[in-house]
Amino acid sequence: MSIELLSAFVAFAFVSSITPGPNNLMLMASGANFGFQRTIPHMLGIGIGFTFMIVLVGAGLMTLFDLYPISYTILKAGSVIYLLWLAWKIAHASEPGSGKTDGTPMTFLQAAAFQWVNPKAWAMALTAISVYAPSRDMGAVIIVAVIFGFVNLPSVSVWTVLGQKIRVILTNPARLRSFNVTMALLLVATLFPVIYG
């Protein structure tokens, strides 16, 4: 990979990682509801899970979509249903210290598995492999995955910090509820390009 192509790829990885999407909105909500430390497994699950996803996409999943286009349609439908369920969970998250058990941060494995139903993650992975490792040579795929992982983790962590900083404002249960409902609605809004695009 030339310096020019590497620079373009790092810029793509940064912009696609730091812009709003399901992962970042959920991290912001988690930072606000649970704080930075309790959200670390969620952040690591995204970073490592997405890196692993890129490797598997480059290793052959793109070919599966080419051979069986219906598989991509099924994936999109499942993604939409799952994101709607997550939006509902965010909207109904309980406030810190409320004693309710339904409000817990996402675990490492849940966040890693979430990448497989996250439409933005799929778009990022497919674009990264198509544009920056078009030969699908395993060496190039691994380089793309590792670089994306190194750029992705600090980028998504910014959203957790932002949520944690907002937490100071959200000490009132009504404000926290409004924040959670807003985050849920924004998460649903990320589905419009998937459904209508």
C-alpha positions as CSV (number, residue, x, y, z in Angstrom):
1,M,0.0,0.0,0.0
2,S,1.5,3.3,-1.1
3,I,1.8,6.3,1.3
4,E,-0.9,8.1,-0.6
5,L,-3.3,5.1,-0.4
6,L,-2.4,4.6,3.2
7,S,-3.1,8.2,4.0
8,A,-6.5,8.1,2.2
9,F,-7.4,4.9,4.1
10,V,-6.5,6.3,7.5
11,A,-8.6,9.4,6.7
12,F,-11.5,7.1,5.6
13,A,-11.2,5.0,8.7
14,F,-11.1,8.1,11.0
15,V,-14.1,9.9,9.3
16,S,-16.2,6.7,9.2
17,S,-15.3,5.8,12.8
18,I,-15.9,9.2,14.4
19,T,-19.1,10.2,12.6
20,P,-22.5,9.4,14.2
21,G,-23.8,5.9,13.8
22,P,-25.3,3.1,15.9
23,N,-22.1,2.3,17.7
24,N,-21.2,5.9,18.6
25,L,-24.8,6.8,19.7
26,M,-24.9,3.8,21.9
27,L,-21.5,4.6,23.4
28,M,-22.6,8.2,24.1
29,A,-25.8,6.8,25.8
30,S,-23.7,4.3,27.8
31,G,-21.2,6.9,28.8
32,A,-24.0,9.1,30.1
33,N,-25.8,6.3,31.9
34,F,-23.0,4.2,33.2
35,G,-19.8,6.3,32.9
36,F,-16.5,5.7,31.1
37,Q,-15.1,2.8,33.1
38,R,-18.3,0.6,32.9
39,T,-18.4,1.3,29.1
40,I,-14.8,0.1,28.4
41,P,-15.9,-3.5,27.6
42,H,-18.5,-2.0,25.1
43,M,-15.7,0.1,23.5
44,L,-13.3,-2.9,23.2
45,G,-16.1,-5.1,21.8
46,I,-16.6,-2.6,19.0
47,G,-13.0,-2.1,18.2
48,I,-12.0,-5.8,18.3
49,G,-15.3,-7.1,16.9
50,F,-15.2,-4.7,14.0
51,T,-11.5,-5.6,13.2
52,F,-12.4,-9.3,13.2
53,M,-15.4,-8.5,11.0
54,I,-13.2,-6.8,8.4
55,V,-10.9,-9.9,8.3
56,L,-13.9,-12.2,7.7
57,V,-15.4,-9.9,5.1
58,G,-12.1,-9.8,3.2
59,A,-11.7,-13.6,3.6
60,G,-14.9,-14.4,1.7
61,L,-18.1,-12.9,3.0
62,M,-18.2,-10.4,0.1
63,T,-18.2,-13.4,-2.2
64,L,-21.2,-14.9,-0.4
65,F,-23.2,-11.6,-1.0
66,D,-22.2,-11.7,-4.6
67,L,-23.3,-15.3,-5.0
68,Y,-26.5,-15.0,-2.9
69,P,-27.8,-11.4,-3.0
70,I,-30.8,-12.4,-0.8
71,S,-28.4,-13.0,2.0
72,Y,-27.6,-9.3,2.1
73,T,-31.4,-8.5,2.1
74,I,-31.9,-10.9,5.1
75,L,-29.0,-9.3,6.9
76,K,-30.5,-5.8,6.4
77,A,-33.9,-6.9,7.7
78,G,-32.4,-8.5,10.8
79,S,-30.2,-5.4,11.4
80,V,-33.2,-3.1,11.2
81,I,-35.2,-5.2,13.7
82,Y,-32.3,-5.5,16.1
83,L,-31.6,-1.8,16.0
84,L,-35.2,-0.9,16.7
85,W,-35.1,-3.2,19.7
86,L,-31.9,-1.5,20.9
87,A,-33.4,1.9,20.5
88,W,-36.3,0.8,22.7
89,K,-33.9,-0.5,25.3
90,I,-32.0,2.9,25.3
91,A,-35.2,4.9,25.5
92,H,-36.3,2.8,28.5
93,A,-32.9,2.7,30.3
94,S,-33.2,3.3,34.0
95,E,-31.4,6.1,35.7
96,P,-28.2,5.4,37.7
97,G,-28.9,4.3,41.2
98,S,-32.5,3.6,40.5
99,G,-32.1,0.0,41.7
100,K,-33.6,-1.4,38.5
101,T,-31.7,-4.3,36.8
102,D,-32.7,-3.7,33.2
103,G,-30.2,-0.9,32.7
104,T,-26.8,-2.4,32.2
105,P,-24.0,-1.5,29.8
106,M,-23.3,-3.7,26.8
107,T,-20.7,-6.4,27.4
108,F,-17.6,-7.0,25.3
109,L,-19.2,-10.0,23.5
110,Q,-22.5,-8.2,23.0
111,A,-20.7,-5.2,21.4
112,A,-18.6,-7.5,19.2
113,A,-21.6,-9.5,18.1
114,F,-23.5,-6.2,17.4
115,Q,-21.1,-5.4,14.6
116,W,-22.7,-8.2,12.6
117,V,-26.1,-6.4,12.6
118,N,-24.8,-2.9,12.5
119,P,-25.5,-1.5,9.0
120,K,-22.9,1.2,9.3
121,A,-20.3,-1.4,10.3
122,W,-21.2,-3.5,7.2
123,A,-20.9,-0.4,4.9
124,M,-17.5,0.5,6.4
125,A,-16.1,-3.0,6.2
126,L,-17.4,-3.6,2.6
127,T,-16.0,-0.2,1.5
128,A,-12.6,-0.8,3.2
129,I,-12.1,-4.1,1.5
130,S,-13.5,-3.1,-1.9
131,V,-11.4,0.1,-2.1
132,Y,-8.3,-0.5,0.0
133,A,-7.8,-4.3,-0.5
134,P,-9.6,-5.1,-3.7
135,S,-7.4,-8.1,-4.4
136,R,-8.7,-9.6,-1.2
137,D,-5.2,-11.0,-0.6
138,M,-5.1,-12.0,3.1
139,G,-2.0,-9.9,3.8
140,A,-3.8,-6.7,2.5
141,V,-7.0,-7.6,4.3
142,I,-5.2,-8.0,7.6
143,I,-3.3,-4.7,7.1
144,V,-6.6,-2.9,6.4
145,A,-8.3,-4.6,9.5
146,V,-5.4,-3.8,11.9
147,I,-5.1,-0.2,10.8
148,F,-8.9,0.3,11.0
149,G,-8.8,-1.2,14.5
150,F,-6.1,1.2,15.6
151,V,-8.0,4.2,14.2
152,N,-11.5,3.0,15.3
153,L,-11.0,2.4,19.0
154,P,-9.8,5.9,20.0
155,S,-12.4,7.5,17.6
156,V,-15.3,5.7,19.2
157,S,-14.0,6.3,22.7
158,V,-14.6,10.1,22.1
159,W,-18.3,9.4,22.1
160,T,-18.1,7.7,25.5
161,V,-16.2,10.6,26.9
162,L,-18.8,13.0,25.5
163,G,-21.6,11.0,27.1
164,Q,-19.8,10.9,30.4
165,K,-19.3,14.7,30.3
166,I,-23.0,15.2,29.5
167,R,-23.8,13.0,32.5
168,V,-23.2,16.0,34.8
169,I,-26.2,17.7,33.2
170,L,-28.3,14.5,33.3
171,T,-28.6,14.3,37.1
172,N,-32.3,15.1,36.9
173,P,-34.3,11.9,36.0
174,A,-36.4,13.9,33.5
175,R,-33.4,15.2,31.7
176,L,-31.8,11.7,31.6
177,R,-35.1,10.3,30.3
178,S,-35.2,13.0,27.6
179,F,-31.6,12.3,26.6
180,N,-32.2,8.5,26.4
181,V,-35.3,9.1,24.2
182,T,-33.3,11.5,22.0
183,M,-30.5,8.9,21.6
184,A,-33.0,6.2,20.8
185,L,-34.6,8.4,18.1
186,L,-31.2,9.3,16.6
187,L,-30.4,5.6,16.5
188,V,-33.7,4.9,14.6
189,A,-32.7,7.8,12.3
190,T,-29.5,6.0,11.4
191,L,-31.8,3.3,9.8
192,F,-33.2,5.6,7.1
193,P,-30.2,5.2,4.7
194,V,-30.4,1.4,5.2
195,I,-34.2,1.2,4.5
196,Y,-34.4,3.9,1.8
197,G,-30.9,3.9,0.4
